[in-house]
Structure formats: structure tokens, C-alpha cells
Amino acid sequence: MARNELRPIIKLRSTAGTGYTYVTRKSRRNDPDRTVLRKYDPRVGRHVDFREER
């Protein structure tokens, strides 16, 4: 597998509706489903869930 196929670049968008995003890579082998991470959203000023969008 090529590097881009195994660890694709994904965007994590805030569920608070602010439009704030994080950009990261993930392993398709370990996490084939859409990822949800709890991270800090500076526009809201607190931690919220960030969902993967492709």
C-alpha cells in the first residue's frame, strides 16, 4: 500500500457548529470507521466532540 492509502489525511470538524477544524492523519487499519475525538474549540472556549469528515 502507498503511504496515502494507509494513513490518509482527514479533517475533524467541530460539532458545536463553529466550523473550526483540525487536520490530522489516521490509520485505516486500526480505525476503519469515522473517528470522533474530544478536542478544544477556541471559538466556543471549551472541549467538544470533533467528527471526521472526508
Residue frames as qw, qx, qy, qz and C-alpha x, y, z in Angstrom:
[[0.000, 0.886, 0.464, 0.000, 0.00, 0.00, 0.00],
 [0.350, 0.548, -0.042, 0.759, 1.11, 3.51, -0.69],
 [0.218, -0.085, -0.517, 0.823, 1.58, 5.95, 2.16],
 [0.321, -0.060, -0.023, -0.945, -1.53, 7.95, 1.29],
 [0.659, -0.195, -0.582, -0.435, -3.74, 4.87, 1.22],
 [0.595, -0.205, -0.706, 0.324, -2.67, 3.55, 4.62],
 [0.281, -0.511, -0.432, 0.688, -2.67, 6.84, 6.57],
 [0.194, 0.652, 0.442, 0.584, -4.97, 9.34, 4.81],
 [0.069, 0.041, -0.247, 0.966, -5.26, 12.99, 5.80],
 [0.182, -0.634, -0.740, -0.130, -8.62, 13.68, 7.47],
 [0.092, -0.430, 0.096, -0.893, -10.42, 16.80, 8.69],
 [0.266, -0.424, -0.789, 0.356, -12.02, 16.87, 12.13],
 [0.117, -0.485, -0.219, -0.838, -14.92, 19.36, 12.23],
 [0.085, -0.028, 0.630, -0.771, -16.40, 20.72, 15.46],
 [0.155, -0.484, -0.846, -0.164, -19.89, 19.56, 16.43],
 [0.110, -0.552, -0.425, 0.709, -20.51, 22.92, 18.14],
 [0.388, 0.787, 0.468, 0.106, -21.35, 24.45, 14.76],
 [0.190, -0.842, 0.139, 0.486, -18.47, 26.93, 14.72],
 [0.724, 0.684, -0.091, 0.003, -16.84, 25.50, 11.59],
 [0.186, -0.777, 0.602, -0.008, -13.49, 25.08, 13.36],
 [0.966, 0.197, -0.162, -0.046, -11.42, 22.16, 12.04],
 [0.464, -0.623, 0.605, 0.176, -8.30, 20.19, 12.90],
 [0.764, 0.502, -0.365, -0.174, -6.30, 18.36, 10.20],
 [0.492, -0.514, 0.699, -0.074, -4.57, 15.09, 11.06],
 [0.493, 0.281, -0.771, -0.291, -3.75, 11.61, 9.76],
 [0.746, -0.242, 0.452, -0.424, -5.29, 8.34, 10.85],
 [0.087, -0.261, 0.943, 0.188, -4.59, 4.67, 10.35],
 [0.694, 0.055, -0.306, -0.649, -7.21, 2.93, 8.23],
 [0.567, 0.071, -0.819, 0.049, -6.04, -0.43, 9.51],
 [0.183, -0.116, -0.748, 0.627, -6.67, 0.43, 13.19],
 [0.230, 0.462, 0.447, -0.730, -9.68, 2.79, 12.76],
 [0.185, 0.233, 0.747, 0.594, -11.71, 1.94, 9.65],
 [0.038, -0.784, -0.619, -0.035, -14.81, 3.80, 10.90],
 [0.107, 0.785, 0.035, 0.610, -15.25, 7.55, 11.17],
 [0.507, -0.080, -0.536, 0.670, -13.31, 8.95, 14.10],
 [0.291, -0.859, -0.212, -0.364, -14.76, 11.12, 16.89],
 [0.572, 0.008, -0.427, 0.700, -12.29, 12.92, 19.17],
 [0.294, -0.899, -0.318, 0.072, -12.88, 15.32, 22.03],
 [0.562, 0.132, -0.012, 0.816, -10.70, 18.38, 21.42],
 [0.138, -0.582, -0.287, 0.748, -10.60, 22.07, 22.33],
 [0.297, 0.685, 0.477, 0.464, -12.63, 24.51, 20.21],
 [0.324, -0.161, -0.205, 0.910, -11.22, 28.03, 20.78],
 [0.176, -0.329, -0.333, -0.866, -14.30, 29.72, 19.30],
 [0.636, -0.557, -0.444, -0.298, -16.54, 28.17, 21.98],
 [0.105, -0.675, 0.514, -0.519, -13.85, 28.16, 24.67],
 [0.702, -0.301, 0.557, -0.325, -14.34, 24.55, 25.76],
 [0.129, -0.216, 0.933, 0.257, -13.79, 20.94, 24.71],
 [0.742, 0.299, 0.144, -0.583, -16.33, 19.49, 22.26],
 [0.771, 0.080, 0.611, 0.160, -16.57, 16.43, 20.02],
 [0.230, 0.619, -0.460, -0.594, -14.89, 16.67, 16.63],
 [0.839, 0.228, 0.483, -0.104, -16.15, 14.28, 13.94],
 [0.387, -0.228, 0.646, 0.617, -14.22, 13.09, 10.91],
 [0.612, 0.681, 0.202, -0.348, -15.29, 14.31, 7.51],
 [0.662, -0.064, 0.554, 0.500, -13.78, 13.16, 4.24]]
